[in-house]
Amino acid sequence: MGALFTGTVIFLVLGLLAYFVVSAIYRNDKDAQGLGQLSVVLATVCMYIMWATCFLHQLHPLVRPIKEGAH
């Protein structure tokens, strides 16, 4: 599960980076800062779940390919 762990770490690092960037941009407006931080966290979690789901479905597909001519 090396690739899944690596992808998780990448999403975590990028999410934290985006979180702190939003915090720095909206440091004077606390309402906008909170909304931006919430948006970053929700977007990061949703994108990670989508990526992990797609990755795992490609790793272990539910439907196997049908070979041509094998009837």
Secondary structure, 3 states (H helix, E strand, C coil): CHHHHHHHHHHHHHHHHHHHHHHHHCCCCHHHHHHHHHHHHHHHHHHHHHHHHHHHHHHCCCCCCCCCCCC
